[in-house]
Amino acid sequence: MKQNLLGLDPAALGRFVETLGEKPFRARQLLRWIHRCGAGDFDAMSDLSRGLREKLAAAARIEAPAVLGDSAAGDGTRKWLLKVDGANAVEAVFIPETGRGTLCVSSQAGCVLDCAFCATGKQGFNRNLATAEIIGQLWLASSHLRDSRNPRPISNVVMMGMGEPLLNLDNVIPALRLMLDDNAYGLSRRRVTVSTAGVIPGMDRLRDECPVALAVSLHAPNDALRDRLVPNNRKYPIRELVAACNRYLEKAPRDFITFEYVMLDGVNDGDVHARELAGLAARVRCKFNLIPFNPFPRSEFRRSSPERILRFSEILQRAGLTVTTRKTRGDDIAAACGQLAGNVADRTRRSARRIALKELHA
């Protein structure tokens, strides 16, 4: 099997080039051709010698996931359904905004966690994505979006697609290093965000190996409610999560944690929840991103009203907190936060168990 160069971070690509008998600077040239220029053909790499191009053609390939679907929403959001193997497909979403373009990237086929308000979690889990499958989403989207007026259309990457990134760090960290490398995508550390439901060992490892912006899916101000909404909380409760957030910030005193909070009507959106949340936030340097719930088939929740979201936000702001409310984008093509599903061969049999349980109680 030829080596897929999309799966090699800068250090690994340097080692690969050495096995071909070439000097280290060739790895930097390859990085620029593959990631900055989007080249998928070694023959197009004009400043490489013919001999090296022949070696590369014999030993390597540049292969991103295949596109199964490409849909655009009325607001300009674009979603790709990407085949990663014979049984699984994942989704990546591009969100254009004035002055920036954000790509939402998946890290797993499905999700091993089962957050109550997330379509991906209801679908079950099959496997982790390889580094080439993760960075391949960025490579492919960049190629589809690039034109003469906008040669680098993606300014921000968020690991907020399908899956829990911190349960796949062996593959996520090399992908992050490519996103940050000046010879590849050249994104700043603050323009790359990893979102987690609070996998504490992964937070500590990410801090030590590749600290980027961190978003924590909080969604509740206390353990009792968070246990229901985010089952991972039973293993890593809020007190331990806040301590891990503070450890994460030790190496970056100017940074902050973004707490993501999905607004669920009558569940976690009351004044009492907002006040409790403000007390929790006093223990860590943070800001809040309120996310209007995006419905999906068979969901048990409803979106909080705009008035309730505004009231919730005002309570937090009066407590001195920075609060934004996420604008819903791409919901007409099921590309909004919490709606990504793809196609997953669920080896957890989560969907089958739900159907059986429903039939039992029917």
Secondary structure as UniProt FT lines:
FT   STRAND          3..4
FT   HELIX           5..7
FT   HELIX           10..19
FT   TURN            20..21
FT   HELIX           25..31
FT   HELIX           32..36
FT   HELIX           42..44
FT   TURN            46..47
FT   HELIX           50..59
FT   STRAND          60..61
FT   STRAND          66..72
FT   TURN            74..75
FT   STRAND          78..83
FT   STRAND          89..97
FT   TURN            98..99
FT   STRAND          100..104
FT   STRAND          108..110
FT   TURN            116..117
FT   HELIX           119..123
FT   STRAND          125..128
FT   HELIX           131..145
FT   STRAND          156..159
FT   HELIX           165..167
FT   HELIX           169..180
FT   TURN            182..185
FT   HELIX           189..191
FT   STRAND          192..196
FT   HELIX           200..209
FT   STRAND          213..217
FT   HELIX           223..229
FT   HELIX           231..234
FT   HELIX           238..249
FT   TURN            250..251
FT   TURN            253..254
FT   STRAND          257..264
FT   TURN            265..268
FT   HELIX           271..281
FT   TURN            282..283
FT   STRAND          286..292
FT   TURN            297..298
FT   HELIX           306..318
FT   TURN            319..320
FT   STRAND          323..325
FT   HELIX           331..333
FT   TURN            337..338
FT   TURN            347..348
FT   HELIX           350..361
//
